[in-house]
Amino acid sequence: MRIGQLARSVGVDTQTIRFYEREGLLPPPDRQDNGYRIYTERHVERLAFIRRCRIL
């Protein structure tokens, strides 16, 4: 899935996802030949975990 789809599925902004990548909280995604980031279920789970931790 692309970054917009990931953002909608988890309920965060695309800039938040990029920030988490830069800070090392989210593993870097694979990229297609055109440069688009491709995210997996692993990224969905990690983002959901980060959101739960922020609530604490």
N, C-alpha and C positions, 0 to 999 in steps of 0.2 A: 504494500500500500504506500501511497505517497504521503508527504508531510501533512497536507490538508486533511486527508482522510484520517490519519492518526490523531491529529489535533481534535477533530470532531468526535472521534470515538472515545477519547479520554476526557474531553472537556477542557483543553488548554489551548493557548494561543500558539501559533507556529513559531513565533519569536521565543517563546518559553522553551520549546523543544530544541531550537538551535542553541539557546543559552545552556541548557542542560548538557548538550553535546560538547560545547566548548569547555565547560567546567568538569567534564569527565564523569558526570552522573549518569549519562545515557551512552551506551556503546555506539560508536560510529556506525551508521548504516552503510550497506552496500550501495553502489551507485550504478545506474544504467549508463549506457554509452552516451546518452544525451546529458548526463550529469545529474539527473533527478535522483534524489535519495529514495531508497526502497527500504521500508520498515517491515518488521516481522511481528509476530505475536509476542516475541520476547520483548520488543520495545513497548508494546501495549502494557504488558505485565509490569515492566520496570517503571513506566510512567504512573501507572495506578499505584504502585508501591510508594513512589515519591510523593504523590498527592496525599496518601494516607499518613505518611510520616509528617508532612507539613501540618496536619491537623493536631498532632500531639503537642 
